[in-house]
């Protein structure tokens, strides 16, 4: 299980010494390689480099050996400190009293390309990586089977689907991201006693919002990756797949590629056909949001936009406080989204990415990731092939709750007094300067797909623990084997011969000495050429 791969010549190469043994009960082998005696930990690769000027090879690293700095970083992980909590009287940069929100409306018409499809089309060929969302809509008659089977089933669908019947929300479903799923919705509320009770033969409008959760990036046949409503659509067991379908990509207010969100007016740029008008924004309160969630009506979806103002002065105060504590440590901001569920983030028009607050399985859930180990999330053994359940950390905690907020995306006031020492300016010049002054307004836009409390969103800074300057270097383990007569003696003579030939060529003033140097150089060249790259396989013992 121990072998070497060498690339290059005998005096200029990079070698990989591999120990593929993963058994913890086996002893660490000690091997000889080109004058070195090395210990190869199990399930590791040791990189060895030699250059023509080197008298002996150099061990670059061993994948199983951590440096002192890396060990210190593992023992002292960074923490996140919420701005507003330190110092205790610091202002909170998230202004909870200024949160505005609105629901995403269902599209009135679906005619993205003016086409009518006989069956639901594949999603990615239409969205073309410009959005995660595609609306599907069709009209069907209520079959008689709805008396006993009151479900709507989407076969071979992916990744997420939200169902609206006559504009009424009937839930969101998702399963496994890596494969298509069968998603079932309970629509019995359509047939409950009341004024809106549907009877057999009546027409219903079925709208499905299909959403992808990213695209394949490391799978076989990625060109065949497909999402959307790819299988049959069953209404109360009746197949309504074939018919008249219309589609529309994107959701109301979602910026397209190159567009920017705008503060104080419509959320999206004018090129967005479905912009968020200012009249639909309203101050956020938990009571109003609860009422809207309970009675969503037939015009709006369950998706929510939130616009949250960031107090720039609070960020400046936090930076001043951090400068006194951390010195020249750069500030790294993050947004704590633990109070939300799933969606996307923008700051000042810059897309920060997607978030999904999901908790990792608890430590007792041994089969959550297909692992049969009873010690899941309790201990870690790096050796052996990787699996999703290997070396888990943070069981029962959020897989991610802090999302990076680049400082370069924030509108911060310029540092220092740029006008110091300048001559007095006229009134017109001052007004012109104020008009051209960069904005210091920061607005966080949140697109929430499921639900949460935006008032609990907060900004934190990442605090790292610096390793002490006295940490010693940690080279890979090796034994000095210069005194062993069998360990690379031929190569030491080769190095000596090469050194003598070069010395004679440099110092020689007479033709005889030059000829002698040339002969020695020729001997060295033949010796070097006779040592091919494959000799690396023979050097390890």
Secondary structure, DSSP 8 states (H G I E B T S, - for coil): -EEEEEEE-SSSEEEEEEE----TTS--EEEEETTEEEEE-SSEEEEEEE-TT-SS-EEEEETT---HHHHHHHHS--EEEETTTSSTT---SB-GGG-EEEEEE--S---SSS--BSS--BSHHHHTTS-SEEEEEEEEE--GGGGT--EEEEEEEESEEEEEETTEEEEEEE--TTS-EEEEEE-GGGGSSSTT---TT-EEEEEEEEE-----SSSTTGGG---EE-S-EEETTEE--SS-BEEEES-TT---TT----SSS-SS-TT-SS---GGG-EE--HHHHHHHHH--TTTEEEEEEEEEEE-HHHHHHHHHHHHHHHTT----EEEE-TT--EEEEEETTEEEEEEE--B---TT-TTTTS---TTTTT-----S---TTTT--STTSBS--EEEE-GGGS----SS-TTTT-----HHHHHHHHHHS----EEEEEEESS---GGG-EEEEEE-----TT-------EE--TT-TTSSHHHHHHHHHHHHHHHHHHH--SHHHHHHHHHHHHHHHHHHHHS-TTHHHHH--
